[in-house]
Amino acid sequence: MKKSSRALARRYARALLQVADAKGKATALELRDELRDFAAQLDAHPALRRTLARPGLPLEPKRRIVLALAEQAQTSPLVRKLIEVLATRDRLALLGEVAAAYVELANAARGVVTAQVVSAVPLAAAQQQALEQALAGAGGSVELTNEVEPSLVGGLVIRMAGRTYDGSVRTRLNALRRRLAAAS
């Protein structure tokens, strides 16, 4: 991602957050999830992405395509308006970056910390909820994403606030292997 596109995406995200805040504090977080989901759905279709990125395709058909997809996904009027603005200005390629920037800005404005948990198996809903509460600590709230990596064998790796907490069995086995090698 280029520095200029990241700055442009942040400007769109900041403007969207201002509009969402004007509609109510809960709207910003609802919009965060909706925008992230729509961008992920669009990103999941490489052929569609390539078609929308074609310079030979006029802007109006691109706009109609993404607005029809937004309508089908039952997105809110704010998300549809953002998509329309991006399509009209031939900046649909920024949608994923705008969504990521919006998530970051909305979370920061609401005091929500993002944490990524990597586990060997998918976490059950109760485990995920307990982990969110444990990580939230005193009064904060945590948005948890779970990634599965079977090579961990067991335990968790948590990435939060720029730090990594590695409690995986794989790391413990590697540390034990190094100690045994150093001792012999």
N, C-alpha and C positions, 0 to 999 in steps of 0.2 A: 504494500500500500504506500503510495507516494505521500510525501509530507503535505503537498498542496491539496490532494484529495481528502486527506484526513482532516485538514483545517476546514475545508468546504463542508464535509460531512458534519463536523462539530457545529458549524454555523446553522445548518438545517436543523440539527438536533436541538440546539439551544432555542431556536425560534419555535419549534414544535413544543418544547417544554414550557415556554412562556405561555403559549396558547392553552396548553393542557392545564397549567396552574390556574389560569383565569377561569377555567370551567370547574375547578375544585381539586383539592389535594389528592383524592382517590383516583381521579381521572388519569393523572400522570402515571401511576403504577399500572392501571388497567391497560393504558395505551402502550406502556413498555412491553408487556407480555404479548399484546396483539401485534405490535410492529415486529417484534423479534420472531414470532411464529410465522407471520406472512413472509418476511425476508427469508426465513429458513425454507418455507415451502417453495418459494421462487428459486432459491439456490439449489433445491433438490432436483431440478429439471434442467440438466445441462443443455439440451437441445433448445429449450425455450430461452435460456440465457443467451445462447449463441445467436438465436434469431433476433432477440431484442438488441443485441450489440451490433448487428449488421448496419454499417453506415448507409447502405443502399436502400434500406427500408425507411420510408418517410415517417416523420414523427407522429402523425395522426393515427396511423394503424397501430403503432407501438402503444400510444396512449389508450386507444380503445381496448387493446388486448389486456394490458395490466389493470385497467379499470374494471373490465369484465371479470378478471380473476379476483380482484378485490371484492367485487360485488358477490361473486360466488362464495368467497370465503367469509362473507358477512362481516367485513371489517367496518369499523366506525367511520363516520363522516370525516373525522380528522385524519385518519390514516389514508382514506381515499383522496382527500385533498392533497396530502403530502405526495402521494404517488402521482397524482395528476400534475403537480408542480414539477416533480422530477422528470416525468415523461415529456412535458411540454418544453422543458429546457434541455432535453436530451442528456439527462444525468441519471438514468435508471440504474446504471452500473454502480452508483453510490448507495443504493438502497441498503445493502448489507452493512456498509460502514456507518450510514446514518443510524441504523437500528442499534449497532454496537455503541456508538457515541451516545445515543439517547438513553440506552440502558445505564451506561456509566454516569451520565449527568442526573438522571432521575433517581438512581440509587444514592448518589452523593447528596442530592438535595433532601432526601428522606432519611438519611442516616442508615441506609441499608448497605451492609457489607456483603460482597460477593465472595463465595467460597467454592472451590472446586474440590470434590472428593473423588479419589480414584480408589476403587476397591476391586478385589478379585472376582466378586460376584455382585449382581445388582442388589442394592439395599432395599429392604422392605420399607413400606411407607412408615411404619412405626419407628424403624431404625433411623430413617432419614429425619423424621420429626424430632426424635430424641437428640440426634446429632446437631440439628439446627438450634435447638434450645441450649445445648451445651456450649456451642460456639458463640451464641448470642451474648452470653455472659450477663452483665448487668444492664438491662434495659434496651440494648440494641436489637436489631433484627438482622438476620442473615438470609441471603438468597443462596440456596445450595444447588449446585449442579453435580450430578453423579456420572462418572465415567467408569466403564468396566475394563479392567486389564488383567486377564487371567494369570499373566506371568508374575503377579505380585504374590501369589500363593495364598496369602491371607493378610489380614490387617488392613490399614488405610494409609493413604497419602493425602494430606490436606494442604491445599494451596489457598492462602487467605492473607490479605493485606500485605502482599509482597513477600510473604514468608512461606516456606514449605516445611511441613511437619511430616516426617516419614516414619510411620510405625508399621511398615510392611514386613512380612516374613522374609521376603527376598532380600531386603537390606540387612536384616539381622543375620541371615545365613551368609551373605557376602562379608559382613564384619567378622563373623566367627571364622570364616575361611581365611581371612587375612591374618587374624590373631594366631590361628593354628600354623599357618605358613611362616609367620615371623618367629614363632616359638621353636620351630624345628630346624 
